[in-house]
Amino acid sequence: MNRYALTFAVRPGSEAAVAGILSGYHRPPPGASGGGPPGGGPPRTLLDRTSVFMAGPTVVRVVDITCPPAEAIRHLAGQPQIRAVEDRLRPHLLEPRDLSDEDDRRRFLATSVMRVTGRRGTAERGAPRTAALYRALPGRGREVARLLAVEVPLDGAVTVFRRHDLVVHLTESAAPGHAPGSPPVPLAGLLAPLVRLARPMTLVTDRVVEVAA
């Protein structure tokens, strides 16, 4: 399983409308890879889980996939549900895009993918997720991501994503008191000299593909 985050910005003032769009669409089919696992069996699904978070005008979509991001985006771009969502999002986007166009898909991936810079702990599949967003001072994103990545979770798992000076800290935990919608901001005091913004993110939607029995 591969994990990525995709980030994009929406126009200030459109946050509520965007949250409504991203939380209300019907689940697209998970897709299937071209071949099954070694030794036979049905093809694996491409999409395992999608979580969308927002902090102000910044949107971050965390995806667990069994394929490269380009293949997942290509699959989603062909689904009527996603095309409808993209049509509704278009007036609110800071940078316009057309995911039905191959060049635009490549451009979107080139400007939006956040790579995993650290991952610690383990969590049950489907464990609740929370996230915090950090905007590092110019040139300090790598240091912020490194400090967050060495934090050992007491329970569950932590994944740290980074793109330039934007860093996202994702926590997965089923422990009591781990309440989606009100996550803490890890290491806020330690990182204060390195960041110009550190805030919790709001979970907009979280969808896990059901595994057939």
C-alpha positions in Angstrom: 0.0 0.0 0.0 1.3 3.4 -0.9 0.3 6.6 0.9 0.3 10.1 -0.6 -1.2 13.4 0.1 -2.4 15.9 -2.5 -2.8 19.6 -1.6 -4.5 22.5 -3.4 -5.8 25.9 -2.4 -9.3 27.3 -2.8 -10.4 30.9 -2.9 -10.7 32.6 0.5 -14.3 32.8 1.6 -15.3 29.6 -0.3 -14.2 27.2 2.4 -17.8 26.3 3.5 -18.9 25.7 0.0 -15.9 23.6 -0.8 -16.3 21.5 2.4 -19.9 20.8 1.4 -18.9 19.7 -2.1 -16.1 17.4 -0.9 -18.2 15.8 1.9 -21.4 15.2 -0.1 -20.4 13.3 -3.2 -21.2 9.6 -3.8 -18.3 7.2 -3.3 -16.6 6.3 -6.7 -15.7 2.7 -7.4 -12.3 1.7 -6.1 -11.0 0.5 -9.5 -8.8 -2.5 -10.1 -5.2 -3.1 -11.0 -4.4 -4.8 -14.3 -3.5 -8.0 -12.6 -4.0 -9.9 -9.4 -1.6 -10.7 -6.7 1.2 -13.2 -7.2 -0.2 -16.8 -7.2 -3.5 -15.8 -8.7 -6.7 -14.3 -7.2 -8.8 -11.2 -8.1 -7.1 -7.9 -9.1 -6.4 -5.6 -6.2 -8.4 -2.4 -5.9 -6.5 0.8 -6.7 -8.0 2.9 -3.9 -8.1 1.7 -0.3 -8.9 4.9 1.7 -9.4 8.6 1.1 -9.5 11.3 3.8 -10.0 15.0 3.0 -8.9 17.7 5.5 -9.1 21.5 5.4 -7.5 24.3 7.2 -8.7 27.6 6.0 -8.3 27.7 2.2 -5.9 24.7 2.1 -7.3 21.3 1.2 -5.3 18.1 1.8 -6.5 14.8 0.4 -4.7 11.7 1.9 -5.0 8.6 -0.2 -4.0 5.0 0.4 -3.5 3.4 -3.0 -2.0 0.3 -4.6 -0.7 2.1 -7.7 1.2 5.3 -8.7 -0.7 8.5 -8.1 -1.0 9.2 -11.8 -3.0 5.9 -12.2 -5.3 6.7 -9.3 -6.0 10.2 -10.7 -6.6 8.8 -14.1 -9.1 6.3 -12.7 -10.9 8.9 -10.6 -11.0 11.4 -13.5 -13.1 8.9 -15.5 -15.8 8.5 -12.8 -19.0 10.5 -13.2 -19.1 11.3 -9.5 -15.6 12.9 -9.6 -16.3 14.8 -12.8 -19.4 16.3 -11.1 -17.3 17.2 -8.1 -14.6 18.8 -10.2 -17.3 20.9 -12.1 -18.7 22.2 -8.8 -15.2 22.9 -7.4 -13.9 24.7 -10.5 -15.2 28.2 -9.6 -13.7 27.9 -6.1 -10.2 26.8 -7.1 -7.3 29.2 -6.8 -5.5 27.3 -9.6 -7.9 26.0 -12.3 -7.5 22.4 -13.5 -9.2 19.9 -15.7 -8.5 16.3 -14.6 -10.1 14.9 -17.8 -7.1 16.4 -19.7 -3.9 14.4 -19.5 -1.6 17.4 -19.5 -3.6 19.0 -16.7 -3.5 15.8 -14.6 0.3 15.8 -14.9 0.5 19.4 -14.0 -1.8 18.9 -11.0 0.3 16.0 -9.7 3.5 18.0 -10.3 2.3 20.9 -8.2 0.2 19.1 -5.5 1.8 15.8 -4.4 3.1 15.8 -0.8 5.6 13.0 -0.2 5.7 10.9 3.0 8.8 12.1 5.0 8.3 9.9 8.0 6.0 7.2 9.3 6.0 5.6 12.8 3.7 3.2 14.7 0.9 1.0 13.5 -2.8 1.5 13.5 -5.8 -0.7 12.7 -7.2 -0.3 9.2 -9.8 2.4 9.3 -8.7 3.9 12.6 -9.9 7.5 13.1 -7.7 10.1 11.6 -6.8 13.7 12.7 -4.3 16.1 11.1 -2.4 19.3 11.8 -1.0 21.7 9.2 2.2 23.7 9.5 3.5 26.4 7.2 7.2 26.6 7.9 9.3 29.7 7.5 11.0 29.9 4.2 13.5 27.0 3.9 12.6 25.4 7.2 10.0 22.9 6.0 12.5 20.0 5.9 13.5 20.7 9.6 9.9 20.9 10.7 9.1 17.6 9.0 12.1 16.0 10.5 11.2 17.0 14.0 7.6 15.8 13.6 8.8 12.5 12.1 10.9 11.5 15.1 7.9 11.8 17.4 6.9 8.3 18.6 3.2 7.9 19.0 1.9 6.6 22.3 -0.9 4.8 20.5 -1.6 4.3 16.8 0.4 5.7 13.9 1.8 9.0 12.7 2.6 10.0 9.1 4.3 13.2 8.1 3.9 14.7 4.6 5.8 17.6 3.1 5.8 19.8 0.1 8.3 22.6 0.2 7.4 24.6 3.3 4.0 23.0 3.8 4.0 20.1 6.3 1.0 17.9 7.4 1.1 15.6 10.5 -1.5 12.8 10.3 -2.4 10.7 13.3 -4.4 7.4 13.2 -5.6 6.1 16.5 -8.6 4.3 17.9 -7.6 5.2 21.5 -10.4 6.8 23.7 -10.3 10.5 23.5 -8.8 10.7 20.0 -11.7 12.7 18.6 -11.8 13.5 14.9 -12.5 17.2 14.3 -10.5 18.5 17.2 -6.9 17.2 16.9 -4.0 18.7 18.8 -1.1 20.5 17.1 1.9 18.3 18.0 5.1 20.0 19.1 3.5 23.4 18.7 5.8 25.0 21.3 9.0 23.4 20.0 8.2 24.3 16.4 7.0 27.9 17.0 10.3 29.5 16.0 10.3 27.5 12.7 6.7 28.1 11.5 4.5 31.0 10.7 1.3 28.9 11.0 0.4 25.8 12.9 -3.2 24.8 13.2 -5.5 21.7 13.4 -7.2 20.6 10.3 -10.9 19.8 10.0 -11.8 16.3 8.7 -14.2 16.8 5.8 -14.7 13.2 4.7 -13.1 9.8 5.3 -13.9 6.9 3.2 -12.5 3.3 3.5 -13.1 0.7 0.8 -15.0 -2.2 2.2 -13.2 -5.5 2.0 -15.2 -8.4 0.6 -15.5 -11.3 3.1 
